Amino acid sequence: MIDYFAIALTHALIALAALRLLTRNDLDRDPAPGEPEPAPEIKGPSAPKRREMRRA
């Protein structure tokens, strides 16, 4: 029974990650040739920490 739970859990997490990737807004639009790519939007409480880490 543990094996079925482990397999179901890993597949559910992979499906959740795929759904989150497919629902991103930046995947719906391709930039025009020569147009710079827009910076990704960072949301959530960890946004300032990530920006500080990039600068360091």
N, C-alpha and C positions, 0 to 999 in steps of 0.2 A: 504494500500500500504506500509506503514511503516513496518508492520509485515513481509511482503515478503522480504523487503530489509534487515531487521535484520536477518532473517533466512538465506538468501543467503550469507550475509556477514560472519556470524559465520561458516557456512559450508565451505565457500571458505578459511577462515583462518585455519580451521582444515585440509582441503585438502593440503594447502600449507605446514603446519607443517609436515604432513605425508610424503609428497614428499621430503622435506629436510632431514627427518630422513632416508628415504629409499635410498637416494643417498650418504650417508656417506660411506667413504672408510673403516672405521674400522668395519663396520657391515658385510663386505664381507669375513672376515678372522677370524677363530677361533684359538686361541693360542693352541699350542701343550700342552699336560699334563706336568706340571712341569715348563713350560715356563712362565716367568712373563709377565703380560699384558703390552703392550707399553703405554707410557704416551699419552694422547690425544693431538692432534695438536690444538693450539689456533691461529687463524688467525684474522687479522683485527687490527684496531687502538687501541682497548681496551686490547690487549694482555698484555702489561706490567702492567696495572692496576690490571688485574685478578691475575697475578703472585704475585704482591705485597700483594694483599688481602689474598692469601693463606698462605703467610709467616707470616702474622701478627697474 
